[in-house]
Amino acid sequence: MADHKVLAGARVVLPTGIVENGRVIVEGGRIAGSAPEGAPALDLSGHWIVPGFVDMHNHGGGGASFTSGTVEEVLKGIRTHRLHGTTTLVASFVTGDMDFLTERAGLLSELAEQGDLAGLHFEGPFISPCRKGAHDETLLRDPDPAEVRKLIDAGRGRARMVTLATELPGGLDSVRLLAEHGVIAAIGHTDATYEQTVEAIDAGATVATHLYNAMPALGHRAPGPIAALLEDERITVELINDGTHLHPAALELAFHHAGAARVALITDAMDAAGFGDGSYMLGTLEVEVKDSVARLVEGGSIAGSTLTLDRAFKRSVTVDGLPVESVVQAVSANPARLLGVYDRVGSLEPGKDADLVVLDAGFDLKGVMRKGTWIVEPAAGRPVARPEGVRKSDGLGAGPTALRLA
C-alpha cells in the first residue's frame, strides 16, 4: 500500500477531456487503474492535474548550456526545467563545427541512454545564412547527406530531430535520409519559397522549427514557407509563446489554421532560463539577457528564450484564451507523439509513467511529479486518510464512480 498515491479532488485533464473532482492513482512510478482500500491520498481540490510537459526544443537553463556545458551542468539545466514541469526534455545544440557537434552528441547520448534526456536535436549547422538568427555564420554549411548521417551516427540512436534549410544544396536528399532513419526533419532557419517548402514536406519533413521566426514573412503574392507549413496536415508547428517571439494574433492564427493537434509549444530556452539576466554565451556568440529577453550582443537578434513551459502554459490559457485541453495537447501529447514516446508519457493514462504537473486555479505551478516521485511537492494540498468516493476499484475518475480508461 505504501507505494500507492491517490491525488484526489482536482480537475484532471485526460485525452478524453476534463474530469471534474477527478483523481489520479500512482503505483510506484506509473499511473494505476485502481488503489487498495485505505491508500493514502492528497486532497488537491481547486487545482488542475495535467500531464508532465514535453519540450522538444531546448538549449539549456539554470545557467547551463546543453551545447557546451559539462555533464554536471547539463544535468543542472535538466533539473531546472523539471522544476518548471518539463518532465521530458530534448537537448538542442546550436551551430558548431562538425567535430565539436559529433563529440557533444556522443557525450549527451549517454544521458539519453540513462533516461535523463529524451534525445538530441541539431539546430544547425545546415541552415541558411540569410536566416541565421543567433547562429555563427562562419560555421554554417550546406546539408550534405553524408555529414547529416555523421551527426545521426554520433547520436548513437538518440538523435531525434535535425533542423534544416531544405532549399540549400543537398537539402531534399538530407530530408529523405532523416526520414529513412526515423529522425525528424524540421524546416527552419530557412529562406525557402512556398514551392520549395512543399517539396521538402513531400520529401518527408514533418516539423516547422519555431514557426514564423527565422523564415520569410507571410506574403500575399509570395506566401513563403509559413503558408505551406500551416496548411499541410503532415506538419507540426513549433511555437515559442513567451510574449516576445510571437504576437498573440500570430499564435492564434497558427492554432486556428493548424489546429491544436498540430502545434507543439516549445521553449527554445537558453542558459538564462530559470536563472536570470546577465551575460551568456550561445555557442560561439555573446548574448545579453535583459528583462528576461535574450539578444545577441552583436546585431541584437533574439537569441533563444528564457522561457519555461509552465509560463508558456499559463500564458496560453490566461492571455491567449486557449482551451486547457488544447494547451495540454500542444505542451505534452503532440511532442510526445513526434518523439515516439507517447506510449510512456504525454497523457494521464494507466500504465504510463506517472509524470504530471499540478497547477492552481490561476495556472501557477504547484507540483511536479516524475516517474511517481515528487520533484515539487504540492504545499497547498492537505493529506487525508482517504478521499470521499474512492473505492478499491476506482482509477482515474470523478465522484464515486470511476472513469474507466482503455
Buried (B, 14 or more C-beta within 10 A) or exposed (E): EEEBBBBBBBBBBBBEEBBEBBBBBBBEBBBBBBBEEEBBBBBBEEBBBBBBBBBBBBBBBBBBBBBBBEEEBBBBBBBBBBBBBBBBBBBBBBBBBBEBBBEBBBBBBEBBEEEBBBBBBBBBBBBBBBBBBBBBEEBBBBBBBEBBBBBBBBBBBBBBBBBBBBBBEBBBBBBBBBBEBEBBBBBBBBBBBBEBBBBBBEBBBBBBBBBBBBBBEBEEEEBBBBBBBBBBEEBBBBBBBBBBBBEBEBBBBBBEBBEBEBBBBBBBBBBBBBBEBEEBBBBBBEBBBEEBBBBBEEEEBBBBBBBBBBBBBBBBBEEBEBEBBBBBBBBBBBBBBBBEBBEBBBBBBBEBBBBBBBBBEEBEBBBBBBBBEEBBEBEBBEEBEBBEBBEEEBBBBBBEEBBEBE
